[in-house]
Amino acid sequence: MNCKILLVVLAVLCSVPAPALAQGNVWTASVITGTPAVNAGGVINTLSCDACPHGRGVRLQAAFNGQAYLYIPVTASAGVTFTQIRIRADDNSPNVWARAEFIRQPRTDDAGGAVVLGSVTTVDALADGFQWAVAAFPAHIINYGTFSYYIRVTLKRDLGQVVTAYDVTLQ
């Protein structure tokens, strides 16, 4: 009797489709995996933050005001199509923002220069400014034969406020 019940339960479970995660393809990366840009003086103006309020993230160095950049290679499968970019970040002041740009870089000199395929910038938000900023862009199919792809994350502040970026997503 117990074996028959178990077989019925297994048959029902196997016939139920798995829930869909989201429409389309999803690729995501933690900003902490990004390579920081080094300024002309050899200084890196970003630092990782393991104990940030919303998880591991990247902030600007305490004494630095201005813009700093991080670069994250896109490692999605060839042939995948993306139409949206998201950044999860903190921004609660008009003097700070975080931006993520999805960039296509030609593999040869004759294919033209780098092109921003899509970008998103945070807006001022209440409390600690935590948000998912989202922007759509025209559909683009990953083609590693001709191009390489990366995300450029820009962190900006003027007056010493805190701006933190956590992760970016292409969908």
DSSP file (Angstrom, degrees, kcal/mol; ACC not computed):
  #  RESIDUE AA STRUCTURE BP1 BP2  ACC     N-H-->O    O-->H-N    N-H-->O    O-->H-N    TCO  KAPPA ALPHA  PHI   PSI    X-CA   Y-CA   Z-CA
    1    1 A M     >        0   0    0      0, 0.0     4,-2.0     0, 0.0     5,-0.2   0.000 360.0 360.0 360.0 -47.3    0.0    0.0    0.0
    2    2 A N  H  >  +     0   0    0      1,-0.2     4,-2.4     2,-0.2     5,-0.1   0.853 360.0  53.8 -63.4 -35.4    2.8    2.5    1.0
    3    3 A C  H  > S+     0   0    0      2,-0.2     4,-2.3     1,-0.2    -1,-0.2   0.887 107.2  50.9 -66.3 -38.1    4.6    1.7   -2.3
    4    4 A K  H  > S+     0   0    0      2,-0.2     4,-2.1     1,-0.2    -2,-0.2   0.911 111.3  47.8 -65.7 -41.4    1.5    2.5   -4.3
    5    5 A I  H  X S+     0   0    0     -4,-2.0     4,-2.7     2,-0.2    -2,-0.2   0.928 111.8  50.5 -64.0 -44.4    1.1    5.9   -2.6
    6    6 A L  H  X S+     0   0    0     -4,-2.4     4,-2.6     1,-0.2    -2,-0.2   0.907 110.3  49.5 -60.5 -42.5    4.7    6.7   -3.1
    7    7 A L  H  X S+     0   0    0     -4,-2.3     4,-2.3     2,-0.2    -1,-0.2   0.885 111.4  49.1 -64.5 -39.0    4.5    5.8   -6.8
    8    8 A V  H  X S+     0   0    0     -4,-2.1     4,-2.3     2,-0.2    -2,-0.2   0.927 112.0  48.5 -65.8 -45.0    1.4    8.0   -7.2
    9    9 A V  H  X S+     0   0    0     -4,-2.7     4,-2.6     1,-0.2    -2,-0.2   0.927 112.6  48.2 -61.7 -45.5    3.1   10.9   -5.4
   10   10 A L  H  X S+     0   0    0     -4,-2.6     4,-2.4     1,-0.2    -1,-0.2   0.893 110.4  51.6 -62.0 -40.6    6.2   10.6   -7.6
   11   11 A A  H  X S+     0   0    0     -4,-2.3     4,-1.1     2,-0.2    -1,-0.2   0.904 111.8  46.7 -63.6 -40.9    4.1   10.4  -10.7
   12   12 A V  H  X S+     0   0    0     -4,-2.3     4,-0.8     2,-0.2     3,-0.5   0.934 112.8  49.1 -66.4 -46.0    2.3   13.6   -9.7
   13   13 A L  H >< S+     0   0    0     -4,-2.6     3,-0.7     1,-0.2    -2,-0.2   0.888 110.7  50.4 -61.8 -39.4    5.5   15.4   -8.8
   14   14 A C  H 3< S+     0   0    0     -4,-2.4    -1,-0.2     1,-0.2    -2,-0.2   0.739 108.1  53.6 -71.7 -21.7    7.2   14.4  -12.1
   15   15 A S  H 3< S+     0   0    0     -4,-1.1    -1,-0.2    -3,-0.5    -2,-0.2   0.590  87.6  91.6 -89.6 -10.2    4.2   15.7  -14.1
   16   16 A V  S << S-     0   0    0     -4,-0.8     2,-0.0    -3,-0.7    -4,-0.0  -0.746  81.0-124.9 -86.0 124.4    4.2   19.2  -12.6
   17   17 A P        -     0   0    0      0, 0.0    -2,-0.1     0, 0.0     3,-0.1  -0.355  27.4-104.2 -68.7 148.7    6.4   21.6  -14.6
   18   18 A A        -     0   0    0      1,-0.1     2,-0.1    -2,-0.0     0, 0.0  -0.433  44.9 -98.2 -67.7 145.2    9.2   23.4  -12.9
   19   19 A P        -     0   0    0      0, 0.0     2,-0.3     0, 0.0    -1,-0.1  -0.396  38.2-113.3 -66.4 141.4    8.4   27.1  -12.2
   20   20 A A        -     0   0    0      1,-0.1     3,-0.1    -2,-0.1     0, 0.0  -0.557  17.3-151.3 -73.9 136.2    9.8   29.5  -14.7
   21   21 A L        -     0   0    0      1,-0.3     2,-0.3    -2,-0.3    -1,-0.1   0.929  66.9 -37.5 -74.5 -46.0   12.5   31.8  -13.2
   22   22 A A  S    S-     0   0    0      2,-0.2     2,-0.3     4,-0.0    -1,-0.3  -0.972  70.7 -77.6-168.9 163.0   11.8   34.7  -15.6
   23   23 A Q  S    S-     0   0    0     -2,-0.3     2,-0.0    -3,-0.1     0, 0.0  -0.584  96.1 -12.3 -70.2 131.0   11.0   35.5  -19.1
   24   24 A G  S    S-     0   0    0     -2,-0.3    -2,-0.2    58,-0.0     2,-0.2  -0.264 106.8 -27.1  80.4-163.9   14.0   35.1  -21.4
   25   25 A N        -     0   0    0     56,-0.6     2,-0.4   146,-0.3    -2,-0.1  -0.582  52.4-157.7 -91.2 150.7   17.7   34.7  -20.4
   26   26 A V        +     0   0    0     -2,-0.2     2,-0.4    -4,-0.1   145,-0.2  -0.998  13.5 173.8-132.3 131.0   19.3   36.0  -17.2
   27   27 A W  E     +A  170   0A   0    143,-2.6   143,-3.2    -2,-0.4     2,-0.3  -0.999  12.1 174.9-130.6 133.6   23.0   36.7  -16.6
   28   28 A T  E     -A  169   0A   0     -2,-0.4     2,-0.3   141,-0.2   141,-0.2  -0.977  10.1-175.8-140.5 153.3   24.1   38.4  -13.3
   29   29 A A  E     -A  168   0A   0    139,-2.3   139,-2.4    -2,-0.3     2,-0.3  -0.996  29.8-115.6-147.4 143.1   27.4   39.3  -11.6
   30   30 A S  E >   -A  167   0A   0     -2,-0.3     3,-1.7   137,-0.2   137,-0.3  -0.585  23.7-132.9 -72.7 138.4   28.4   40.7   -8.3
   31   31 A V  G >  S+     0   0    0    135,-2.7     3,-2.2     1,-0.3   136,-0.2   0.789 103.2  73.0 -63.9 -25.6   30.0   44.1   -8.7
   32   32 A I  G 3  S+     0   0    0    134,-0.6    -1,-0.3     1,-0.3    25,-0.1   0.720  88.3  61.8 -62.7 -19.4   32.7   42.9   -6.3
   33   33 A T  G <  S+     0   0    0     -3,-1.7    -1,-0.3     2,-0.1    -2,-0.2   0.537  84.0 110.7 -81.5  -6.3   34.0   40.7   -9.2
   34   34 A G  S <  S-     0   0    0     -3,-2.2    38,-0.2    -4,-0.2   118,-0.1  -0.301  71.9-123.1 -70.2 152.0   34.7   43.8  -11.2
   35   35 A T  E     -F   71   0B   0     36,-2.9    36,-2.2    -2,-0.0     2,-0.1  -0.857  30.8-130.5 -93.0 121.0   38.2   45.0  -12.1
   36   36 A P  E     -F   70   0B   0      0, 0.0     2,-0.3     0, 0.0    34,-0.2  -0.411  16.4-116.3 -73.5 148.1   38.7   48.6  -10.8
   37   37 A A        -     0   0    0     32,-2.6     8,-0.5    -2,-0.1     2,-0.5  -0.638  26.3-140.0 -77.5 139.6   40.1   51.2  -13.1
   38   38 A V  B     -J   44   0C   0     -2,-0.3     6,-0.2     6,-0.1    -1,-0.0  -0.891  16.8-131.4-104.0 127.9   43.5   52.5  -11.9
   39   39 A N    >   -     0   0    0      4,-2.4     3,-2.5    -2,-0.5    -1,-0.0  -0.148  33.9 -90.6 -74.2 175.7   44.0   56.3  -12.2
   40   40 A A  T 3  S+     0   0    0      1,-0.3    -1,-0.1     2,-0.1    -2,-0.0   0.773 126.9  55.7 -58.9 -28.5   47.1   57.9  -13.7
   41   41 A G  T 3  S-     0   0    0      2,-0.1    -1,-0.3     1,-0.0    -2,-0.1   0.411 120.2-107.3 -85.4   2.8   48.8   58.1  -10.3
   42   42 A G  S <  S+     0   0    0     -3,-2.5     2,-0.4     1,-0.3    -2,-0.1   0.641  74.2 139.2  83.8  14.4   48.3   54.3   -9.7
   43   43 A V        -     0   0    0      2,-0.0    -4,-2.4    -4,-0.0     2,-0.6  -0.760  45.8-146.9 -98.4 137.5   45.5   54.8   -7.2
   44   44 A I  B     -J   38   0C   0     -2,-0.4    -6,-0.1    -6,-0.2    24,-0.0  -0.910   8.1-165.5 -99.2 124.9   42.4   52.6   -7.0
   45   45 A N        +     0   0    0     -2,-0.6    16,-2.8    -8,-0.5     2,-0.3   0.292  61.7  73.6 -97.8   9.7   39.5   54.7   -5.8
   46   46 A T  E     -B   60   0A   0     14,-0.3     2,-0.3    -9,-0.2    14,-0.2  -0.829  55.8-169.9-118.5 160.2   37.1   51.8   -5.0
   47   47 A L  E     -B   59   0A   0     12,-2.6    12,-2.8    -2,-0.3     2,-0.2  -0.994  25.3-112.9-146.3 149.6   37.0   49.3   -2.1
   48   48 A S  E     -B   58   0A   0     -2,-0.3     2,-0.5    10,-0.2    10,-0.2  -0.515  22.6-154.7 -81.2 152.6   35.0   46.2   -1.5
   49   49 A C  E >   +B   57   0A   0      8,-2.9     8,-2.0    -2,-0.2     3,-0.8  -0.909  15.9 177.4-131.5 101.8   32.5   46.2    1.4
   50   50 A D  T 3  S+     0   0    0     -2,-0.5    -1,-0.1     1,-0.2     8,-0.0   0.772  84.4  45.8 -75.7 -25.5   31.7   42.8    2.9
   51   51 A A  T 3  S+     0   0    0      6,-0.1    -1,-0.2     3,-0.0     5,-0.1  -0.107  77.4 144.6-111.5  35.1   29.4   44.2    5.6
   52   52 A C    X   -     0   0    0     -3,-0.8     3,-1.4     3,-0.5    -3,-0.0  -0.325  64.6-105.9 -66.6 157.4   27.4   46.6    3.5
   53   53 A P  T 3  S+     0   0    0      0, 0.0    -1,-0.1     0, 0.0     3,-0.1   0.772 116.6  33.2 -58.7 -28.2   23.7   46.9    4.5
   54   54 A H  T 3  S-     0   0    0      1,-0.4     2,-0.2    36,-0.0    -3,-0.0   0.023 126.1 -73.7-121.0  27.6   22.4   44.9    1.6
   55   55 A G  S <  S-     0   0    0     -3,-1.4    -3,-0.5    -5,-0.0    -1,-0.4  -0.645  83.4 -18.1 115.5-172.5   25.2   42.4    1.0
   56   56 A R  S    S+     0   0    0     -2,-0.2     2,-0.3    -5,-0.1   -25,-0.2  -0.492  76.5 147.6 -69.9 136.1   28.7   42.5   -0.4
   57   57 A G  E     -B   49   0A   0     -8,-2.0    -8,-2.9    -2,-0.2     2,-0.4  -0.836  44.0-101.3-152.2-171.1   29.3   45.5   -2.6
   58   58 A V  E     +BC  48 165A   0    107,-2.2   107,-2.1    -2,-0.3     2,-0.3  -0.989  33.0 177.1-128.2 135.1   31.7   48.1   -3.8
   59   59 A R  E     -BC  47 164A   0    -12,-2.8   -12,-2.6    -2,-0.4     2,-0.2  -0.778  35.2 -94.1-125.5 170.7   32.0   51.7   -2.5
   60   60 A L  E     -B   46   0A   0    103,-0.6   -14,-0.3    -2,-0.3   103,-0.1  -0.616  52.4 -92.5 -82.2 148.9   34.3   54.7   -3.2
   61   61 A Q    >   -     0   0    0    -16,-2.8     3,-1.6    -2,-0.2    -1,-0.1  -0.286  40.4-112.6 -56.4 148.4   37.3   55.1   -1.0
   62   62 A A  T 3  S+     0   0    0      1,-0.3    -1,-0.1    -3,-0.1    -2,-0.1   0.844 114.3  43.0 -56.1 -40.5   36.5   57.5    1.9
   63   63 A A  T 3  S+     0   0    0      2,-0.0     2,-0.5     0, 0.0    -1,-0.3   0.444  96.2  98.0 -88.5   0.8   38.7   60.3    0.8
   64   64 A F    <   +     0   0    0     -3,-1.6     2,-0.4   -19,-0.1    96,-0.1  -0.782  43.7 177.3 -99.9 130.7   37.7   60.1   -2.9
   65   65 A N        +     0   0    0     -2,-0.5     2,-0.3    94,-0.1    93,-0.2  -0.984  50.3  46.1-122.4 140.0   35.1   62.4   -4.5
   66   66 A G  E    S- G   0 157B   0     91,-2.3    91,-1.9    -2,-0.4     2,-0.4  -0.968  95.7 -34.5 132.0-150.0   34.4   62.1   -8.2
   67   67 A Q  E     - G   0 156B   0     -2,-0.3     2,-0.3    89,-0.2    89,-0.2  -0.912  47.0-178.8-116.0 140.1   33.8   59.1  -10.5
   68   68 A A  E     - G   0 155B   0     87,-2.3    87,-2.6    -2,-0.4     2,-0.3  -0.959  14.0-144.6-133.2 154.3   35.4   55.6  -10.4
   69   69 A Y  E     - G   0 154B   0     -2,-0.3   -32,-2.6    85,-0.2     2,-0.3  -0.887  11.7-169.3-125.8 148.7   34.9   52.7  -12.7
   70   70 A L  E     -FG  36 153B   0     83,-2.1    83,-2.8    -2,-0.3     2,-0.5  -0.981  14.1-148.9-130.4 144.8   34.8   48.9  -12.4
   71   71 A Y  E     -FG  35 152B   0    -36,-2.2   -36,-2.9    -2,-0.3    81,-0.2  -0.965  11.7-175.2-121.1 129.0   34.8   46.5  -15.4
   72   72 A I  E     - G   0 151B   0     79,-2.7    79,-3.0    -2,-0.5     2,-0.1  -0.977  22.7-132.2-124.1 117.9   33.0   43.1  -15.4
   73   73 A P  E     - G   0 150B   0      0, 0.0     2,-0.5     0, 0.0    77,-0.3  -0.470  21.4-126.0 -68.1 139.3   33.3   40.7  -18.4
   74   74 A V        -     0   0    0     75,-2.2    75,-0.4    -2,-0.1   -45,-0.0  -0.762  27.4-178.8 -85.2 126.7   30.0   39.3  -19.6
   75   75 A T        +     0   0    0     -2,-0.5    -1,-0.1     2,-0.0     3,-0.1   0.017  28.6 137.8-117.7  25.5   30.2   35.5  -19.7
   76   76 A A        -     0   0    0      1,-0.1     3,-0.1   -49,-0.0   -49,-0.1  -0.250  63.4 -86.5 -66.6 160.6   26.8   34.7  -21.0
   77   77 A S    >   -     0   0    0      1,-0.1     3,-1.5     2,-0.1    65,-0.2  -0.360  48.9 -96.8 -68.5 147.6   26.5   31.9  -23.6
   78   78 A A  T 3  S+     0   0    0      1,-0.2    65,-0.2    -3,-0.1    -1,-0.1  -0.368 109.7  29.8 -61.2 142.8   26.9   32.8  -27.3
   79   79 A G  T 3  S+     0   0    0     63,-2.6    -1,-0.2     1,-0.3     2,-0.2   0.334  84.9 136.0  88.6  -6.9   23.5   33.3  -29.0
   80   80 A V    <   -     0   0    0     -3,-1.5    62,-3.1    61,-0.1     2,-0.4  -0.504  46.4-140.6 -74.1 142.8   21.7   34.6  -25.9
   81   81 A T  E     -D  141   0A   0     60,-0.2   -56,-0.6    -2,-0.2     2,-0.4  -0.896  16.9-170.7-107.7 133.7   19.5   37.6  -26.4
   82   82 A F  E     +D  140   0A   0     58,-2.5    58,-2.2    -2,-0.4     3,-0.1  -0.940  19.4 165.6-122.0 147.0   19.3   40.5  -23.8
   83   83 A T  E     +     0   0A   0     -2,-0.4    54,-2.4    56,-0.2     2,-0.3   0.287  63.2  50.1-136.7   4.7   16.9   43.4  -23.7
   84   84 A Q  E     -D  136   0A   0     52,-0.3    87,-2.3    34,-0.1     2,-0.4  -1.000  53.8-160.8-151.4 144.9   17.3   44.8  -20.2
   85   85 A I  E     -DE 135 170A   0     50,-2.6    50,-2.3    -2,-0.3     2,-0.3  -0.979  13.2-175.4-126.7 142.8   20.0   45.9  -17.7
   86   86 A R  E     -DE 134 169A   0     83,-2.4    83,-2.1    -2,-0.4     2,-0.4  -0.969   9.4-165.8-134.5 149.5   19.6   46.2  -14.0
   87   87 A I  E     -DE 133 168A   0     46,-2.1    46,-2.7    -2,-0.3     2,-0.6  -0.999  11.4-150.2-133.1 137.7   21.8   47.5  -11.1
   88   88 A R  E     +DE 132 167A   0     79,-2.8    78,-3.3    -2,-0.4    79,-1.0  -0.937  43.6 132.5-105.2 120.6   21.2   46.9   -7.4
   89   89 A A  E     -DE 131 165A   0     42,-2.2    42,-2.2    -2,-0.6     2,-0.4  -0.932  54.9-104.5-157.4 172.5   22.7   49.8   -5.5
   90   90 A D  E     +DE 130 164A   0     74,-2.7    74,-0.9    -2,-0.3     2,-0.2  -0.952  39.4 156.1-110.2 131.9   22.3   52.4   -2.8
   91   91 A D        +     0   0    0     38,-1.1    34,-1.9    -2,-0.4    38,-0.1  -0.787   6.6 151.4-155.4 106.4   21.7   56.1   -3.8
   92   92 A N        +     0   0    0     70,-0.4    37,-0.1    -2,-0.2    32,-0.1   0.081  58.0  64.3-126.1  24.9   20.0   58.5   -1.4
   93   93 A S  S >  S-     0   0    0      3,-0.2     3,-1.4    36,-0.1    32,-0.0  -0.997  74.7-127.4-147.0 148.0   21.4   61.8   -2.4
   94   94 A P  T 3  S+     0   0    0      0, 0.0    -1,-0.1     0, 0.0    30,-0.0   0.663 108.9  61.5 -67.1 -13.5   21.4   64.1   -5.5
   95   95 A N  T 3  S+     0   0    0     62,-0.0    63,-0.9    64,-0.0     2,-0.3   0.358 101.7  56.6 -95.4   6.1   25.2   64.1   -5.3
   96   96 A V  E <   +H  157   0B   0     -3,-1.4     2,-0.3    61,-0.2    61,-0.2  -0.943  54.6 158.4-133.5 155.7   25.7   60.4   -5.8
   97   97 A W  E     -H  156   0B   0     59,-1.9    59,-2.3    -2,-0.3     2,-0.4  -0.960  26.1-141.8-165.4 161.0   24.7   57.7   -8.4
   98   98 A A  E     -H  155   0B   0     -2,-0.3    24,-2.6    57,-0.2     2,-0.4  -0.987  21.0-171.2-124.6 138.5   25.6   54.3   -9.7
   99   99 A R  E     -HI 154 121B   0     55,-2.3    55,-2.5    -2,-0.4     2,-0.4  -0.978  10.0-162.1-131.2 142.6   25.5   53.5  -13.4
  100  100 A A  E     -HI 153 120B   0     20,-2.4    20,-2.1    -2,-0.4     2,-0.4  -0.994   9.6-170.0-122.8 131.9   25.8   50.2  -15.2
  101  101 A E  E     -HI 152 119B   0     51,-1.8    51,-2.2    -2,-0.4     2,-0.7  -0.985  16.9-144.8-124.5 131.2   26.5   50.1  -19.0
  102  102 A F  E     -HI 151 118B   0     16,-3.2    15,-3.0    -2,-0.4    16,-1.2  -0.855  30.5-169.8 -92.8 115.9   26.4   47.0  -21.2
  103  103 A I  E     -HI 150 116B   0     47,-3.1    47,-2.2    -2,-0.7     2,-0.5  -0.905  20.3-152.7-121.8 137.1   29.1   47.5  -23.8
  104  104 A R  E     -HI 149 115B   0     11,-2.8    11,-2.4    -2,-0.4    45,-0.2  -0.924  14.8-168.0-105.3 126.1   30.0   45.7  -27.0
  105  105 A Q  E     -H  148   0B   0     43,-3.4    43,-3.0    -2,-0.5     9,-0.1  -0.964  21.5-123.2-117.4 124.3   33.7   45.8  -27.9
  106  106 A P  E     -H  147   0B   0      0, 0.0    41,-0.2     0, 0.0     8,-0.1  -0.338   7.8-143.8 -65.2 146.9   34.9   44.7  -31.4
  107  107 A R  S    S+     0   0    0     39,-2.7     2,-0.3     4,-0.0    40,-0.1   0.640  84.1  44.4 -83.7 -16.1   37.5   42.0  -31.5
  108  108 A T  S >  S-     0   0    0     38,-0.4     3,-1.2     4,-0.1     4,-0.1  -0.882  84.6-118.5-126.9 160.4   39.2   43.5  -34.5
  109  109 A D  G >  S+     0   0    0     -2,-0.3     3,-0.9     1,-0.2    -1,-0.1   0.797 108.7  60.1 -65.7 -29.7   40.2   47.0  -35.5
  110  110 A D  G 3  S+     0   0    0      1,-0.2    -1,-0.2    -3,-0.0     3,-0.1   0.410  86.7  75.5 -85.1   5.0   38.0   47.1  -38.6
  111  111 A A  G <  S-     0   0    0     -3,-1.2    -1,-0.2     1,-0.3    -2,-0.1   0.350 102.5-112.8 -96.2   7.0   34.7   46.5  -36.7
  112  112 A G    <   -     0   0    0     -3,-0.9    -1,-0.3    -4,-0.1    -4,-0.1  -0.335  45.0 -50.6  91.2-177.3   34.4   50.0  -35.3
  113  113 A G  S    S-     0   0    0      1,-0.2    -9,-0.1    -2,-0.1     2,-0.1  -0.199  71.4 -64.4 -89.1-178.9   34.7   51.2  -31.7
  114  114 A A        -     0   0    0     -9,-0.1     2,-0.4    -8,-0.1    -9,-0.2  -0.365  50.5-155.6 -65.2 145.3   33.0   50.2  -28.5
  115  115 A V  E     -I  104   0B   0    -11,-2.4   -11,-2.8    -3,-0.1     2,-0.7  -0.991  15.1-133.4-129.1 130.5   29.2   50.7  -28.4
  116  116 A V  E     -I  103   0B   0     -2,-0.4   -13,-0.2   -13,-0.2     3,-0.1  -0.752  22.1-176.3 -80.2 115.8   27.0   51.1  -25.3
  117  117 A L  E     -     0   0B   0    -15,-3.0     2,-0.3    -2,-0.7    -1,-0.2   0.784  66.0 -11.9 -84.7 -29.5   24.1   48.7  -25.9
  118  118 A G  E     -I  102   0B   0    -16,-1.2   -16,-3.2    19,-0.1    -1,-0.3  -0.955  62.1-172.1-167.1 150.6   22.2   49.7  -22.8
  119  119 A S  E     -I  101   0B   0     -2,-0.3     2,-0.3   -18,-0.2   -18,-0.2  -0.986   5.1-166.3-148.4 158.0   22.6   51.6  -19.6
  120  120 A V  E     -I  100   0B   0    -20,-2.1   -20,-2.4    -2,-0.3     2,-0.4  -0.994   4.8-164.5-145.3 141.3   20.8   52.3  -16.3
  121  121 A T  E     -I   99   0B   0     -2,-0.3   -22,-0.2   -22,-0.2    13,-0.1  -0.979  24.2-115.9-128.5 140.0   21.5   54.9  -13.6
  122  122 A T        -     0   0    0    -24,-2.6     2,-0.3    -2,-0.4   -32,-0.0  -0.227  25.0-144.8 -67.6 162.5   20.1   55.0  -10.1
  123  123 A V        -     0   0    0      6,-0.1     2,-0.2   -32,-0.1   -32,-0.1  -0.847  35.3 -79.9-121.9 161.7   17.8   57.7   -8.8
  124  124 A D        -     0   0    0     -2,-0.3     2,-0.3   -32,-0.1   -32,-0.2  -0.436  56.1-176.5 -63.1 131.6   17.6   59.3   -5.4
  125  125 A A        -     0   0    0    -34,-1.9     6,-0.1    -2,-0.2     5,-0.0  -0.871  25.6 -94.3-129.8 162.4   15.6   57.1   -3.1
  126  126 A L  S >  S+     0   0    0     -2,-0.3     3,-2.4     2,-0.1     4,-0.3  -0.161  86.4   0.5 -72.3 167.7   14.4   57.3    0.5
  127  127 A A  T 3  S-     0   0    0      1,-0.3    -2,-0.1     2,-0.1     0, 0.0  -0.301 139.9  -8.1  56.6-124.1   16.2   56.0    3.6
  128  128 A D  T 3  S-     0   0    0     -2,-0.1    -1,-0.3     1,-0.0   -36,-0.2   0.462  96.6-116.3 -84.5   1.6   19.5   54.3    2.7
  129  129 A G    <   +     0   0    0     -3,-2.4   -38,-1.1     1,-0.2    -2,-0.1   0.576  51.8 168.6  81.7  10.0   18.7   54.6   -1.0
  130  130 A F  E     +D   90   0A   0     -4,-0.3     2,-0.3   -40,-0.2   -40,-0.2  -0.334  15.1 141.5 -62.1 134.5   18.5   50.8   -1.7
  131  131 A Q  E     -D   89   0A   0    -42,-2.2   -42,-2.2    -6,-0.1     2,-0.6  -0.992  53.6-124.4-164.6 160.1   17.0   50.1   -5.1
  132  132 A W  E     -D   88   0A   0     -2,-0.3     2,-0.4   -44,-0.2   -44,-0.2  -0.985  31.1-160.2-106.7 113.7   17.0   48.0   -8.3
  133  133 A A  E     -D   87   0A   0    -46,-2.7   -46,-2.1    -2,-0.6     2,-0.4  -0.843  13.0-171.2 -95.7 134.7   17.3   50.4  -11.2
  134  134 A V  E     +D   86   0A   0     -2,-0.4     2,-0.3   -48,-0.2   -48,-0.2  -0.964  12.6 175.0-131.8 140.6   16.1   48.9  -14.5
  135  135 A A  E     -D   85   0A   0    -50,-2.3   -50,-2.6    -2,-0.4     2,-0.2  -0.992  20.2-138.1-145.6 140.6   16.3   50.0  -18.1
  136  136 A A  E     -D   84   0A   0     -2,-0.3   -52,-0.3   -52,-0.2   -17,-0.2  -0.596  21.0-179.3 -90.7 156.1   15.3   48.4  -21.4
  137  137 A F  E     -     0   0A   0    -54,-2.4     3,-0.1    -2,-0.2   -19,-0.1  -0.955  41.9 -72.1-146.6 163.4   17.3   48.5  -24.6
  138  138 A P  E     -     0   0A   0      0, 0.0   -56,-0.1     0, 0.0   -54,-0.0  -0.278  68.0 -86.7 -58.1 143.2   16.9   47.1  -28.1
  139  139 A A  E     -     0   0A   0    -56,-0.1     2,-0.4   -58,-0.1   -56,-0.2  -0.187  49.1-170.7 -53.3 135.7   17.4   43.3  -28.3
  140  140 A H  E     -D   82   0A   0    -58,-2.2   -58,-2.5    -3,-0.1     2,-0.5  -0.998  13.6-146.9-134.8 132.1   21.0   42.2  -28.7
  141  141 A I  E     -D   81   0A   0     -2,-0.4     2,-0.3   -60,-0.2   -60,-0.2  -0.842  28.1-115.3 -98.1 128.3   22.2   38.7  -29.4
  142  142 A I        +     0   0    0    -62,-3.1   -63,-2.6    -2,-0.5     2,-0.4  -0.458  35.7 179.2 -65.5 124.9   25.6   37.8  -28.0
  143  143 A N    >>  +     0   0    0     -2,-0.3     4,-2.3   -65,-0.2     3,-0.9  -0.821  11.3 175.2-132.0  90.4   28.1   37.2  -30.8
  144  144 A Y  T 34 S+     0   0    0     -2,-0.4    -1,-0.1     1,-0.2    -2,-0.0   0.653  73.0  74.0 -73.1 -14.5   31.6   36.3  -29.5
  145  145 A G  T 34 S+     0   0    0      1,-0.1    -1,-0.2     3,-0.0     3,-0.1   0.847 117.7  14.7 -64.6 -32.6   32.9   35.6  -33.0
  146  146 A T  T <4 S+     0   0    0     -3,-0.9   -39,-2.7     1,-0.2   -38,-0.4   0.695 128.6  34.4-112.5 -29.5   33.0   39.4  -33.7
  147  147 A F  E  <  - H   0 106B   0     -4,-2.3     2,-0.3   -41,-0.2    -1,-0.2  -0.867  53.6-147.8-131.0 157.7   32.6   41.1  -30.3
  148  148 A S  E     - H   0 105B   0    -43,-3.0   -43,-3.4    -2,-0.3     2,-0.4  -0.856  25.5-147.6-113.3 161.1   33.5   40.8  -26.6
  149  149 A Y  E     + H   0 104B   0    -75,-0.4   -75,-2.2    -2,-0.3     2,-0.3  -0.960  20.2 165.1-133.8 145.1   31.1   42.2  -24.0
  150  150 A Y  E     -GH  73 103B   0    -47,-2.2   -47,-3.1    -2,-0.4     2,-0.5  -0.980  31.2-123.6-151.7 164.3   31.5   43.8  -20.6
  151  151 A I  E     -GH  72 102B   0    -79,-3.0   -79,-2.7    -2,-0.3     2,-0.6  -0.945  19.2-156.6-107.5 129.9   29.7   45.9  -18.0
  152  152 A R  E     -GH  71 101B   0    -51,-2.2   -51,-1.8    -2,-0.5     2,-0.5  -0.948   8.3-162.3-105.5 119.9   31.2   49.2  -16.9
  153  153 A V  E     -GH  70 100B   0    -83,-2.8   -83,-2.1    -2,-0.6     2,-0.5  -0.897   4.1-164.0-101.9 126.7   30.0   50.2  -13.4
  154  154 A T  E     -GH  69  99B   0    -55,-2.5   -55,-2.3    -2,-0.5     2,-0.4  -0.947   4.1-166.7-112.1 128.4   30.5   53.9  -12.6
  155  155 A L  E     -GH  68  98B   0    -87,-2.6   -87,-2.3    -2,-0.5     2,-0.4  -0.956  14.6-178.6-111.3 133.6   30.2   55.1   -9.0
  156  156 A K  E     +GH  67  97B   0    -59,-2.3   -59,-1.9    -2,-0.4     2,-0.3  -0.994  12.7 154.0-138.4 137.0   30.0   58.9   -8.5
  157  157 A R  E     -GH  66  96B   0    -91,-1.9   -91,-2.3    -2,-0.4   -61,-0.2  -0.979  20.2-168.0-153.3 157.1   29.8   61.3   -5.6
  158  158 A D  S    S+     0   0    0    -63,-0.9   -62,-0.1    -2,-0.3    -1,-0.1   0.724  83.0  33.9-111.5 -35.1   30.7   64.9   -4.9
  159  159 A L  S    S-     0   0    0    -64,-0.2   -94,-0.1   -93,-0.1   -63,-0.1   0.039 113.2 -86.5-123.9  27.1   30.5   65.5   -1.2
  160  160 A G  S    S+     0   0    0      1,-0.2   -96,-0.1   -65,-0.1   -95,-0.0   0.551  75.6 145.4  85.8   6.6   31.6   62.4    0.6
  161  161 A Q        -     0   0    0    -66,-0.1     2,-0.5     1,-0.1    -1,-0.2  -0.188  54.2-100.3 -68.3 171.8   28.2   60.6    0.7
  162  162 A V        +     0   0    0   -103,-0.1   -70,-0.4   -66,-0.1     2,-0.4  -0.843  38.4 175.7 -99.6 129.5   28.0   56.8    0.4
  163  163 A V        -     0   0    0     -2,-0.5  -103,-0.6   -72,-0.1     2,-0.4  -0.998   8.6-175.7-128.3 128.9   27.2   55.1   -2.9
  164  164 A T  E     -CE  59  90A   0    -74,-0.9   -74,-2.7    -2,-0.4     2,-0.4  -0.983  12.6-160.4-128.9 134.7   27.3   51.3   -3.0
  165  165 A A  E     +CE  58  89A   0   -107,-2.1  -107,-2.2    -2,-0.4   -76,-0.2  -0.945  11.6 174.6-112.2 137.4   26.8   49.0   -6.0
  166  166 A Y  E     -     0   0A   0    -78,-3.3  -135,-2.7    -2,-0.4  -134,-0.6   0.836  55.7 -20.6-108.7 -55.1   26.0   45.3   -5.3
  167  167 A D  E     -AE  30  88A   0    -79,-1.0   -79,-2.8  -137,-0.3    -1,-0.4  -0.989  46.6-140.0-156.3 163.7   25.2   43.5   -8.6
  168  168 A V  E     -AE  29  87A   0   -139,-2.4  -139,-2.3    -2,-0.3     2,-0.4  -0.932  15.4-164.2-126.6 150.1   24.2   43.9  -12.2
  169  169 A T  E     -AE  28  86A   0    -83,-2.1   -83,-2.4    -2,-0.3     2,-0.4  -0.998   9.3-159.9-137.7 138.5   21.9   41.8  -14.3
  170  170 A L  E      AE  27  85A   0   -143,-3.2  -143,-2.6    -2,-0.4   -85,-0.2  -0.944 360.0 360.0-109.7 139.3   21.2   41.4  -18.0
  171  171 A Q              0   0    0    -87,-2.3  -146,-0.3    -2,-0.4   -86,-0.2   0.306 360.0 360.0-142.2 360.0   17.9   39.9  -19.0
